[in-house]
Amino acid sequence: MVKKAKGKRPKHIPQRTCVGCRKIQAKRTLTRVVRTDTGIVIDPTSKMPGRGAYIHNLQECWQAALKGKLANALKIELTDVDRKILLDFMQKLPESVNEEEHDG
């Protein structure tokens, strides 16, 4: 009989895929966008109810997501108001980073 090694298991880190670049990273490194009855909402806590999608905090990922990938992931048609909310949020983000940082 072989004894199992005792010790602490590594903590599980939830992974999510960025809608813009399709890279998988830790959930905490991405921003969640949620579809609600009243429209699109940026969810900083990642705990709001509703269908959500994750995007890196980079303008290049948001631009790619806004070309249709985000609407497809949320299964809606983005309204002009939704698009304005997302573009306003995107303007506050850095344009890009090194590939090493982006890959995690």
Secondary structure, DSSP 4 states (H G I P E B T S, - for coil): -PPPPPSPPPPP--EEEBTTT--EEEGGGEEEEEEETTEEEEETTS--SS-EEEEESSHHHHHHIIIIIHHHHHTSPPPHHHHHHHHHHHHTS-S---HHHHH-
